[in-house]
């Protein structure tokens, strides 16, 4: 098991991920994270795009659910337009 590393938070709320951790995980500048906090625990989870196979699986599930709900392409277009107009 790798040795734990320490870091501190700046006055701007920025935290540096130690170089050894970045190298081990292959983290590059610009990587985005999901941040989850519970009590005194903060978890950073690097976001990665799904592989094409994973994306195809997700798309298949979504299409199946849409068919069961009897959704049409026009329903999706209307919902997308409504959401985009909220901005």
N, C-alpha and C positions, 0 to 999 in steps of 0.2 A: 504494500500500500504506500502511495506517495506521501512524503512528509507534508504536514499542513503548512500553509503559508499565511502570513498576516499582511494586512493592508489597512489604511485608514481613509476616512471620508474627508474630502476637502470642504471648505466653507460653502462651496457651490453644490455640494451633494454628490460630487464625483468620486468614484472609487476606482482605483487602478487594480486591474487583475494582474497578479505577479507574472513576470515573463515565463517562468517555468510552467505555470498553468496554461498560459496562452499557447506556448509551444506544444505542450502535451496534447492539448485539445484542438490544435490547428486553428486557433482563433485569429482572424485577420482584421485589420482596421475596417470599421464600418459594419461589422456583424451586429445584428439586432438581437435583443433578448426579451423574453417574457420575464417579468419580475413578480414573484409571489412572496408575500410576507405573512407570517403568522407569529404573533408574540415577538420573541427575540430572534427569529430565524428568517433570513432572506435567502431566497433561491433564485439564481439566474439560470434560465434555460435558453441556450442559443437557438434561434429560429433558423431552420433550414427548409428549403423548398422540398416538397415531396419528389421522389423519383417519378419518372413517367409511368412506371408500373403502379406505384401507389396512387398517382393522380387518376389513372384509368380505373382503378378499383373504386376510388371515391366517386368518380363521375358515374360509374355503373350503379352504385348504391343510390345516388341522388336521382338518377333517371328512373330507377325502379320505384322509388318513393313518390316521385312526381306522377308516374303512371297510375299508381294506386290511389293517389289523391285526385286523379282525373284533371291534372293541370295541363293547360295548353301553353304553347310558346307565348301567346299574347298575354296570358296571366303573368308570366315571368317578366315580360317587357314592361307591363304596367307597374308591377311591384318595384322593378329596378328604377323606373322613372320617378315613382313616389319617393323612394329613398334618396335619390340624387337631388331631388328638389328640396329636401329638408336642409341641405347645407347652406 
